[in-house]
Structures are given as structure tokens and as C-alpha cells.
Amino acid sequence: MPDLPAVPQHCPSPRELDDLELLTHGVFGLPGFEGPDGLVTLTVPADVAAAAQDAGALELVDPEGLPLARVEVASTYDAGDGTGITGAVTALTHHEFGAFRRLYLSPAQVAEAYDGRTLTVPVAGPLTLADLDTIRRSVDGGPVLLLALTGTGTPEGLSAPGLVRATLAAADLLPEAAVVAVPLASRGDAEADHALGQRVVAAYAPGDVLGVPGEGDLPDEVADVVEADRPGPAEQGLVLFFTGLSGSGKSTLARALHDAVLERGERTVTSLDGDVVRRNLSAGLTFSKADRETNIRRIGWVAAEISRHGGVAICSPIAPFDATRKQVRAMVEAAGGAFVLVHVATPLEECERRDRKGLYAKARRGEIPEFTGISSPYEEPEDALVRVDTTGRSIEDALADVLEPLYEAGYLTRP
């Protein structure tokens, strides 16, 4: 009997990891991931899906490579940005680390600790003074269970740990209140989120459920948490991501901006220039499409970590593909930073005329394969905050186009 192919491993997206935790706790009432018409889905790269079909299963791991669950592959489908997999899920282990992990209980654990007298309140944003008054009036002698909905894209105006901190602060202002964290991720659709949210809350609630609007002034204790978690633009981490063709002037503008921020001394700033990154962060990568995208994701990860700690990161790769730029944006926003995309939209003809390194000439002769703008496409961004053409302009003039939106948003102080 021939040996079966090895079961491949895959690290799901943050949303899928949240779903996986709830699936393995039995929260959704589903045996596993659904098909294209469902809300709880799993999408993997096509090559991973093919290997999983051959092996009959797929092992899901966390970002550190720890095996979390096994998916028995029942069927696959085209998911647009990859291949969807349906199949039953078997837990191998549960998350052991992460902020407030002790508060991530299963419905079974909640049922052991609370009875039908418990009033359950779903919490997706900071609880207001009016919310707390409503909860106090609604309690009928039993405890209060605050369900902090911390999943990807769900907390309103707060990070997931920030939502838990704010909810714990609110719990201290209520009689006999406790907090349970639930990784309910958003689907990006209000109707779908509402339907799924009802299912999840019902799975956790031992008794009555009370919804609160989250409107009005915050208690001082909660307001302090919110302010610390989401600082104003002048203190928020910031990633300025310049994209454009080779020779467009993006690196020149990025360096000029870096110097301008340094001279003012109001923000800490790090330059992640393409060539510098190639030498220090991405040495060994080729210029194939796959390696170029890996290089950009590495830049994005470092930039996101800089923004997490309140710094400014200035990046200037070509970054020709929309999907990869969006991945970087998601990394930064997940870290609590602001992401500003600057499209240096200098036309190809002007970039080729400059061609100080002779790269376009080599690409035209076929000596450089997959060269952006010649033999590989550049997908112009539709989500850029700034669009600047450097043709016939001084650095100072073009830089002013970049600085003005940063002043208006409050990221930098106007001189």
C-alpha cells in the first residue's frame, strides 16, 4: 500500500484563526468550515489546497507554527483570491498565549460558572455612562457577564486588548460583573455580522441578553483606557508607503520627507528604503514576483511594528500589486497605526527617460525579466491618499503635495 502524502500545514488569516477558535469550542454549531455560501469559511493558496486534497487533510497552525487543528478536506471551490476548503475540524490544541488569554473561555466553561440569573451584555466598544445605568436598571439580583467581542475587525475604535481593558474598567463600576473575551470576527457586512453575532452571543449567554447602544459620555476610568489605546494623530504610529515605477521619484521624495521629519524633531522616524532593505532585511531574495512580494511583506511587517510603538516608518518600494499593498495596510492597521499610501504617479515615459541605472534599457532588451512597467504590470492604486507626479518639478514642490495632507490629518505639525 503506497504511503499517503504528508498533510500540509497552513497558517490562516487573523479572521480565520478567530473562526477556528470558535469552531473548536462548538460556538457556531458547525462541524467545520462552510462552503462559498456560508459565513465561516477558509481560503488557502491553490498549491496548498491541491496538496491538502491529495493528503485528504490540512493542518492549521498559528503564526508561530503550533498545530491548532486538522481539517478533513470534503470539497474545494474557487474563492477568487485562493481556493476555499470545506470540511470537518478537529482541535489539536488551543491558543496558549496572547493578551488576556485567561478570559477567552468556551461556552461550556461559562455554563459551569453562571446560571440563568446572569445578564449577558455583548460589548464591541467602550461602555458609556448611559450603558452602565441601563445595565444597573436591568439587573435582577444576578451577576452581569460582559462579553468583549474582540475578533478581527469587530472592536469599535479600539484594539482587541484595548477593548478588554476598557470592559474590565467598566466591570469595576458594576455590581458583581465579570468579563469574558470572545473572538467574534467581522465579515465586513453589517447584516452578516448581526446574524453571526446573534448565534455567538446565544451560545455564550446563560440567561437574558441585553444590548446597549454605546452612545454618550464615557466614565473617566474607561475614557483613560480609550485615550491610551487610541492616541491622537500626533502620537499615533504612522506608516507612509510610497509606491510607483522605478525612476518615478518615490525614493527621492521619501528621503526628503524623512529629513523633514527629522529636522522638526517631533516624531521618531525610520526609513525603510527599497535598496537598504534588500541589503539588510531581504538579502538572498531574487527579483522574481514571489520574492519581490515577500520583500514588500517584510517591509510591511517591520513598518507595522514601528507604528505599534508610535513611530513613523517611511517605505518606498515599487509595490506594483494592489493585493500586497492591501496586506501591508492591514498589518499596520492591526498594529494600531495609520497607513498613508502615496502614489508617485510619474508616467512611464518620464521614468524611462530618466533611467539613471539603465534598467529600462536592459528590460527592453530582455535582459531583466518581470520588470515592472515593461514585462510585468503595475496596478495603479485607487486607495492612495496622495497622488503626485514629479515630472518637471523640484523636490520641494513635490514634497509639499505629500506634506499638506499630513498637516491636515494632524500627523505632523504645520510649521
N, C-alpha and C positions, 0 to 999 in steps of 0.2 A: 504494500500500500504506500503510495507516494506521500511524502511529508507535505502537510498543508503550508501555504505561505505564511510567513510571520505576520502577526497582527500589527498594522501600522499604528503610529501614535500621532495625535494632533492636539494642539492647544487651541481651544475655541476662543471666540471673541469674548470681551467682557460681558456682553449681554447674554451670550450662550452659557457662559460659566454661571451667571446668576440663575438662568433657567435650569441648568443641570443640578444646582443645589436644591432648588425647589422640587424638581422631578424626583430626586432620590429621597426626599422627605415625604413624597406622596402628596404634595400640596395641590398639584394640578389635577389629580385624579386620572393621570395618563400613565400608560406603561412605558412611554418613551417619547422620542421626538416625532412630531407630526409631519404630514406631507405639505405640499405647497399652499393648501387652503387653510392650514392651521396657524395658530399663533406661537406655538412652541416648536421652533424649527432649528435645524443645524445645517450649516453650509460649510463645505470644505473645498480646497483646491481639487481640480479634476483628477490630478495624478494620485492624490490621497484617496479620493473616492474609488478610483479604479483598483488601487491596492487593497482597500477595505472590502470591496466586492469579491476580489479573489480570495481573501482570507476569511470572508464571512463575518468579519467584525472589525471594529475600530476602537482603539483605546484612547480615551480623552485624558489629557494631563493638564496640570496647572502651569502657569508661566515658568515655574522652576523645574518642570519635568516630572512632578509627582503624579503617578497614575491615580485618577479620581474615579473613573467609571469605564465600563465596557458597553459599547453599543453593538447589538446584533443587527447586521445590515439586512433589512427586509426589502428595501427598494431604494432607488435613487431617482432624482429628477433634476432638470435644468433649473438652476436658481438664479440665472442671469450673471451674477458675479462669482459663480462657482457651481458646485454640484450639491444639491440637497440630499440628505440621508435620512431615511425613516427607519425606526427600529426600536426595540425594547432596550431599556437602560438598566444595567446592574451596577450598583455602587461598589467600588473597591475600597475607598476610604473617603473621609470628609476633610474639608479645609481645616487646617490646624492653626493657621496663623492669619493675621490681619487685625486691624483696629477693632476693638470691641467684639472679638470673636466669641467671647463668653456669652454674649447677648443674642447670638444667632441660634435660636432654639428651633426645634421641629414642632409641628402641631401636637405630636404625641407628648413631648415634654411640657408644652403649655397646658395640655389637658390634665396632666398629672398634678400641676401646681395650682390650677384655677378651676373654679366651678361656675355654674350658671349665673351666680350673682355678679360676676365680673362684667364691667362695662368696658368694651373694647373700642378704642379710638384710633383709626388709621391716621398716620401723620406723614405728610410728604413735604411739609415746610415748617418753619418755626411757628409754634403755638403762640397766639396773641392773648392779650388780657381778656378780650371778649370770649375767645375759645375756652380759656380756663374757667371763666364764670359759667359758661354753658355746661361744661363738664361737671362742675361742682353742683349745679342745679339738677343734673341728670342722674347723679349717683344715688343709688337707693340702699345705702348701707354696706355695699360691697366694695371690692377693690377696683382700681382702674388699670387697664392694660393699654399702654401706648405702643402701637405698632409702628415703628420707624421704618418707612419704606425706602430702603437705601439702594435699591438696584440701579443699574446704569441708566442714566437719563431721567430718573424719577424725582430725586430731591429738587425742590424748587428754590433756586438761589443759594444752595449750599452744597458742599461736598458731602459724600456719604458719612465720613466721620463727623463732619460739622453738624449734620442733621441729628446724629445720635447724641452729640454733646448738647445741642440745643434742646433736644427732647428730654434728656436727663435733667437739665436745668429746670425745665417746666415741671417734670415729675416731682421735684423737690418742693414745688409750690402747691401740690395737690395732696390730699389725704390718701394714704395707702395706694400709691401709684408705682408702677414698675414699667420698665421699657424692654421690649423685645424687638430686635432688628430682623427685618425680612427683606431679602434681596430681590424685590419685585422690579424688574427692568421694564422700561418703557419700550413700546413698539413704534413710537413716533406718530401714533394715530390716536386721537382722543377717545374715539368710540371703542377701539380695540383695548386701549389701556383701561377704560372703565369696566368693560366686560371681564377682562382678566383680573383686574383688581378686586372685583366683587367675589370671584371664585377664591382668590388667595385669602382675602380677609375672612371669608366664611370658613375656610379650612382652619384658621387660627382662633377665631372667636369662640370662647366657651359659652358666652351669653349674648346679650344685646350689643349691637354695634351703633356707635354714634359718630356721624360725620360732622366736622366743623369747617367753617369756610376759610379760616386762616387770614382773616381781614382785621385791620385795626392796628393799634399800637402794641409793641412788644413789651413784656416785662423787662426790667433792667437786666436781670440775670440772663435772659435769653438774648437780648439785644447785644450784650457784651460778647457772647459766643458768635453771633452772626457777624459782628464787626471784625472779629479776629479771623474768622474763616473766609470772609469775602472782603478784603480791603478795597479801598477806593482805587481808581485807575493809577494814581501816582505811586501807590505802593504795590499794586498787583504785578505779578510776574508777566513778562511780555516777550513774545517771540515775533520778530519782524522777519518775514520769509520772502526774500527776493527771488523771483523766478523769471526766466527769459532766455532767449537764444544766446549761444556763445557769441561774445562781442557786442552784446546789447548795451553794456554799461552797468550791469547789475552789481558786479563785484566792486566797481569804482564807486557807485552810489552807496553800497553797503559799507565800504571803508570810510567814506565821507561821513556817513551817519554815525558810525562807531566813534570817530574822532569828535564829532559834535557832542555826543552824549558824554564822552569822557571829559571834554573841556568844561562842561557845565557842572560835573561832579554830583549831580542829583540822583543818579541811578548807577548801580553796578552793571557792567556790560561785558559780554563775551562775544567775540567774533568767531563764527563757525564757517569760514570761507571754504569753498569747494576744494581748492588745491591743498590748503592747510589740513583739512580733514582727511583728504586722501593719504597724506603722509603719516598722520598721527593716529587716526581712528580707523581708517579703512585700507590700510596697507595690505596688499595681496589681492584685493578685488580687481577684477578686469573691467573693461568698459562694455561688457555685454549688457543687454537690457536688464537681466535678472540682477546682476551685480550693481548696476547703476541704481536700481530701485532699492537694493539693500543698503547702499551707501546713503541714500536720502532718508530711509527709515532710521538709520543710525544717527544721522544728524538730528532728525526729529525727536528721537528719544532723549538725546543729550540736551537739546533745547528745552524739551518739556521739563526735564529735571531742574534745569536752571530756573525756569519760570515757577516751578513748585516752591522755590525758596525766595521768590520775589525779585529775581534778577532779570536782566534784559539779555536776550540772545538774538544776534543778528546773523542770519543764514543767507547764503547766496548760491545755491546750486542751480543747475538748469531746471531740474524737476519738471520734465516735459509732460508727465501724465497726471491727469486730474485725480484719479483714484488714489495715487500715492500722496499727493498734496493733501487730500482729504484725510488720509490716515494720520498724517503729521498734525493736522488741525485737531483731530480727535484726541491724539496723545496729549497735546498742550492743554486743551480744554478739560480733559480728565484730570490733569495735574493742577487745575485751578488757575491756569494762566490765560492771558488774552493772546489771540493769534491774529496778526495783521499780515495779509497777503499783498505783496507789492508786485504787480506785473510790469516788468520793464519791457514795454511793447515796441521796442525799436524794430523796424522792418528788416526782413531777411536781407534785402538788397544792401542796406546800410551796414548790417553786421558783417556781410561778406566783403564789402568794400574795405572795412577796417582790417579784419583778418590779420592781426599782428603776428600771430603764431603760425600762419599759413595752414591752418586746419581745414578751412573750407576748400582751399585749393586741393589738398590731399583727398578730401572727401569726394570732390568732383572727379578725381582721377580713380576713385575706387580703392584708395589706399587705407581709408578709415571706414570700416563697416558700421552700420547703425549710427550714423552721425545725425544728431538732431537738426532738423530743418532741411536736410538733403536726402538721406536714405532712411531716416526714422522720423516719425511725426512729432510735432509739438502741439499739444492740446491747450489752446488758449483758455485761461481761467475765466469763468463767469462770476466768481465769488471774490475777486480781488477788491480790497478797499481802495487801493491806489493803482492807477494806471498811468505810466509815464513813458514818453518817447524821448530818448536822449539825442535824437538827430539834430545836429546843428546847435546844440545848447551847451552852456557851460555847466560844470558840475554844481556850482552854487545854485543856478537857476533850476536845474532838475531836482536837486535836493529839497528845494523849497516846496515842491509838489508833494514830497514824502512827509516833510515835517508838519505841514499845515493840518492834515487830518489827525496827527498825533497830538498837536496842541488842542484841537477842538475836542478830542475824546478825553483829554486830561492825563494822558500817559506821560507827556513831557510838559514842562512849564514854558510858556511863551516868554522869550527874553524881552 
